[in-house]
Amino acid sequence: MPRFSPIRLALLSGVIATSMGIGYAIGAQPHMGETVAFLQSARKELAEATPNKGGHRERALALIDNAIAEVRAGIAFAGG
């Protein structure tokens, strides 16, 4: 096994730690994940509302479903 000088070892450790941090930053989607949770909560509340809204409630539910799908697609596209 090759021996590394302390400076080389520190540099290698730094490179590995940095690459791991970059990988986490790219893969982690905390705001997108929170958005899905928020939209799901909003959908639940809207679904529990009385249905006599001239079809607007149903259209809003469909739009929320589309928004959830789009956010999830964005997370998947980013590798999260």
N, CA, C and O of each residue as an XYZ file, in Angstrom:
320
protein
N       0.848     -1.172      0.000
C       0.000      0.000      0.000
C       0.896      1.239      0.000
O       1.818      1.337      0.810
N       0.627      2.199     -0.917
C       1.476      3.379     -0.979
C       1.281      4.262      0.249
O       0.197      4.338      0.828
N       2.354      4.914      0.617
C       2.287      5.831      1.766
C       2.101      7.249      1.249
O       2.741      7.656      0.280
N       1.242      7.979      1.889
C       0.992      9.367      1.510
C       1.572     10.288      2.558
O       1.526      9.998      3.753
N       2.115     11.392      2.105
C       2.610     12.397      3.041
C       1.401     13.031      3.735
O       0.297     12.982      3.193
N       1.577     13.617      4.906
C       0.452     14.251      5.605
C      -0.232     15.320      4.756
O      -1.451     15.479      4.830
N       0.524     16.041      3.967
C      -0.069     17.084      3.126
C      -0.928     16.449      2.034
O      -2.045     16.897      1.774
N      -0.403     15.409      1.402
C      -1.171     14.705      0.367
C      -2.430     14.066      0.952
O      -3.494     14.103      0.333
N      -2.310     13.494      2.117
C      -3.444     12.858      2.777
C      -4.509     13.899      3.108
O      -5.698     13.649      2.908
N      -4.100     15.054      3.607
C      -5.048     16.124      3.918
C      -5.730     16.619      2.651
O      -6.937     16.859      2.647
N      -4.963     16.773      1.578
C      -5.527     17.220      0.309
C      -6.531     16.206     -0.234
O      -7.616     16.578     -0.681
N      -6.171     14.939     -0.194
C      -7.058     13.881     -0.666
C      -8.337     13.847      0.173
O      -9.433     13.707     -0.370
N      -8.201     13.973      1.469
C      -9.370     13.995      2.354
C     -10.269     15.172      2.024
O     -11.493     15.041      2.014
N      -9.667     16.318      1.754
C     -10.447     17.501      1.402
C     -11.210     17.327      0.107
O     -12.368     17.728     -0.007
N     -10.545     16.723     -0.871
C     -11.200     16.483     -2.163
C     -12.375     15.524     -1.990
O     -13.443     15.750     -2.557
N     -12.193     14.479     -1.228
C     -13.270     13.502     -1.002
C     -14.432     14.164     -0.270
O     -15.588     13.980     -0.651
N     -14.137     14.926      0.768
C     -15.199     15.593      1.534
C     -15.953     16.595      0.667
O     -17.178     16.688      0.746
N     -15.231     17.339     -0.153
C     -15.874     18.315     -1.032
C     -16.779     17.629     -2.040
O     -17.903     18.075     -2.271
N     -16.300     16.544     -2.644
C     -17.122     15.849     -3.630
C     -18.368     15.250     -2.994
O     -19.430     15.221     -3.615
N     -18.245     14.777     -1.772
C     -19.421     14.246     -1.078
C     -20.411     15.367     -0.798
O     -21.619     15.179     -0.940
N     -19.906     16.534     -0.401
C     -20.773     17.682     -0.141
C     -21.492     18.143     -1.391
O     -22.678     18.469     -1.347
N     -20.780     18.171     -2.506
C     -21.398     18.568     -3.768
C     -22.462     17.551     -4.171
O     -23.541     17.932     -4.626
N     -22.172     16.281     -4.009
C     -23.157     15.240     -4.327
C     -24.404     15.376     -3.486
O     -25.511     15.196     -3.993
N     -24.251     15.691     -2.208
C     -25.415     15.883     -1.343
C     -26.200     17.104     -1.786
O     -27.428     17.065     -1.857
N     -25.496     18.187     -2.084
C     -26.177     19.421     -2.475
C     -26.968     19.232     -3.754
O     -28.060     19.784     -3.893
N     -26.438     18.466     -4.684
C     -27.139     18.227     -5.943
C     -28.330     17.293     -5.721
O     -29.409     17.529     -6.264
N     -28.144     16.242     -4.931
C     -29.198     15.251     -4.737
C     -30.281     15.682     -3.763
O     -31.436     15.286     -3.916
N     -29.934     16.484     -2.764
C     -30.905     16.896     -1.754
C     -31.840     17.939     -2.343
O     -31.401     18.860     -3.032
N     -33.090     17.795     -2.079
C     -34.095     18.733     -2.581
C     -35.013     19.157     -1.438
O     -36.219     18.919     -1.507
N     -34.467     19.787     -0.376
C     -35.310     20.078      0.786
C     -36.481     21.013      0.479
O     -37.576     20.813      1.004
N     -36.272     22.019     -0.353
C     -37.363     22.944     -0.653
C     -38.423     22.285     -1.526
O     -39.620     22.519     -1.358
N     -37.970     21.465     -2.451
C     -38.921     20.765     -3.311
C     -39.733     19.754     -2.496
O     -40.940     19.611     -2.692
N     -39.059     19.063     -1.587
C     -39.758     18.107     -0.729
C     -40.787     18.794      0.152
O     -41.897     18.292      0.330
N     -40.415     19.942      0.700
C     -41.354     20.707      1.528
C     -42.532     21.194      0.691
O     -43.660     21.265      1.178
N     -42.267     21.526     -0.555
C     -43.338     21.981     -1.445
C     -44.352     20.863     -1.668
O     -45.558     21.107     -1.647
N     -43.873     19.642     -1.879
C     -44.793     18.514     -2.045
C     -45.650     18.359     -0.790
O     -46.865     18.185     -0.887
N     -45.030     18.419      0.374
C     -45.782     18.276      1.630
C     -46.813     19.391      1.779
O     -47.944     19.147      2.200
N     -46.419     20.615      1.433
C     -47.340     21.744      1.513
C     -48.519     21.560      0.562
O     -49.668     21.782      0.942
N     -48.234     21.155     -0.669
C     -49.299     20.944     -1.650
C     -50.235     19.812     -1.222
O     -51.448     19.904     -1.410
N     -49.677     18.750     -0.650
C     -50.518     17.646     -0.181
C     -51.426     18.109      0.951
O     -52.587     17.707      1.021
N     -50.905     18.946      1.831
C     -51.710     19.488      2.922
C     -52.818     20.385      2.377
O     -53.962     20.310      2.826
N     -52.476     21.230      1.414
C     -53.477     22.103      0.803
C     -54.548     21.284      0.096
O     -55.732     21.616      0.157
N     -54.131     20.213     -0.575
C     -55.090     19.363     -1.267
C     -56.061     18.717     -0.292
O     -57.262     18.633     -0.551
N     -55.519     18.259      0.836
C     -56.365     17.625      1.862
C     -57.413     18.611      2.371
O     -58.585     18.259      2.508
N     -56.996     19.834      2.649
C     -57.934     20.848      3.126
C     -58.989     21.158      2.076
O     -60.173     21.258      2.397
N     -58.576     21.309      0.843
C     -59.500     21.626     -0.242
C     -60.475     20.476     -0.475
O     -61.654     20.703     -0.744
N     -59.986     19.248     -0.374
C     -60.853     18.083     -0.570
C     -61.937     18.008      0.502
O     -63.027     17.493      0.258
N     -61.629     18.526      1.687
C     -62.603     18.498      2.784
C     -63.596     19.657      2.741
O     -64.561     19.675      3.505
N     -63.365     20.625      1.854
C     -64.286     21.757      1.718
C     -65.584     21.299      1.066
O     -65.616     20.294      0.356
N     -66.637     22.041      1.315
C     -67.915     21.694      0.690
C     -67.796     21.844     -0.830
O     -67.133     22.760     -1.317
N     -68.446     20.937     -1.577
C     -68.241     20.894     -3.027
C     -69.047     21.904     -3.839
O     -68.973     21.877     -5.067
N     -69.805     22.783     -3.214
C     -70.670     23.682     -3.988
C     -69.924     24.975     -4.361
O     -70.240     26.053     -3.857
N     -68.948     24.847     -5.238
C     -68.115     25.986     -5.626
C     -68.124     26.210     -7.133
O     -67.201     26.826     -7.667
N     -69.134     25.727     -7.820
C     -69.254     25.948     -9.258
C     -68.179     25.254    -10.070
O     -67.836     25.710    -11.161
N     -67.644     24.162     -9.558
C     -66.623     23.411    -10.267
C     -65.204     23.919    -10.024
O     -64.236     23.283    -10.441
N     -65.080     25.065     -9.349
C     -63.752     25.636     -9.096
C     -62.936     24.790     -8.116
O     -61.722     24.659     -8.268
N     -63.595     24.226     -7.128
C     -62.898     23.358     -6.163
C     -62.302     22.153     -6.874
O     -61.152     21.791     -6.625
N     -63.074     21.532     -7.755
C     -62.601     20.356     -8.481
C     -61.438     20.712     -9.406
O     -60.475     19.954     -9.517
N     -61.531     21.878    -10.075
C     -60.432     22.301    -10.942
C     -59.181     22.613    -10.119
O     -58.061     22.325    -10.541
N     -59.385     23.203     -8.945
C     -58.249     23.503     -8.066
C     -57.586     22.207     -7.595
O     -56.360     22.129     -7.514
N     -58.387     21.202     -7.289
C     -57.828     19.904     -6.895
C     -56.985     19.317     -8.033
O     -55.898     18.788     -7.800
N     -57.491     19.415     -9.245
C     -56.742     18.901    -10.399
C     -55.442     19.685    -10.600
O     -54.410     19.099    -10.925
N     -55.489     20.995    -10.410
C     -54.280     21.807    -10.551
C     -53.246     21.461     -9.479
O     -52.046     21.423     -9.753
N     -53.719     21.210     -8.266
C     -52.797     20.805     -7.194
C     -52.181     19.452     -7.532
O     -50.983     19.250     -7.335
N     -52.988     18.527     -8.037
C     -52.448     17.219     -8.440
C     -51.364     17.393     -9.508
O     -50.320     16.742     -9.458
N     -51.626     18.281    -10.476
C     -50.633     18.549    -11.524
C     -49.373     19.171    -10.927
O     -48.260     18.813    -11.311
N     -49.548     20.104     -9.988
C     -48.396     20.749     -9.359
C     -47.549     19.731     -8.600
O     -46.321     19.760     -8.683
N     -48.193     18.839     -7.867
C     -47.470     17.794     -7.138
C     -46.670     16.934     -8.123
O     -45.503     16.625     -7.883
N     -47.306     16.556     -9.224
C     -46.622     15.734    -10.230
C     -45.430     16.472    -10.819
O     -44.377     15.871    -11.029
N     -45.578     17.766    -11.088
C     -44.483     18.551    -11.664
C     -43.322     18.697    -10.680
O     -42.161     18.586    -11.074
N     -43.623     18.942     -9.416
C     -42.562     19.066     -8.411
C     -41.820     17.735     -8.270
O     -40.592     17.707     -8.201
N     -42.571     16.640     -8.228
C     -41.920     15.325     -8.149
C     -41.065     15.038     -9.381
O     -39.995     14.438     -9.274
N     -41.540     15.468    -10.549
C     -40.764     15.282    -11.771
C     -39.477     16.112    -11.702
O     -38.421     15.673    -12.159
N     -39.578     17.308    -11.128
C     -38.373     18.129    -10.965
C     -37.372     17.501    -10.022
O     -36.166     17.551    -10.262
N     -37.868     16.914     -8.953
C     -36.983     16.213     -8.000
C     -36.310     15.041     -8.703
O     -35.103     14.841     -8.570
N     -37.088     14.269     -9.450
C     -36.524     13.125    -10.159
C     -35.496     13.566    -11.199
O     -34.457     12.926    -11.361
N     -35.788     14.665    -11.905
C     -34.866     15.166    -12.921
C     -33.527     15.570    -12.304
O     -32.467     15.355    -12.893
N     -33.594     16.163    -11.102
C     -32.381     16.612    -10.416
C     -31.652     15.458     -9.744
O     -30.595     15.656     -9.145
N     -32.200     14.268     -9.836
C     -31.526     13.110     -9.261
C     -31.844     12.882     -7.806
O     -31.136     12.139     -7.125
N     -32.901     13.509     -7.315
C     -33.257     13.341     -5.900
C     -34.286     12.318     -5.784
O     -34.734     12.016     -4.678
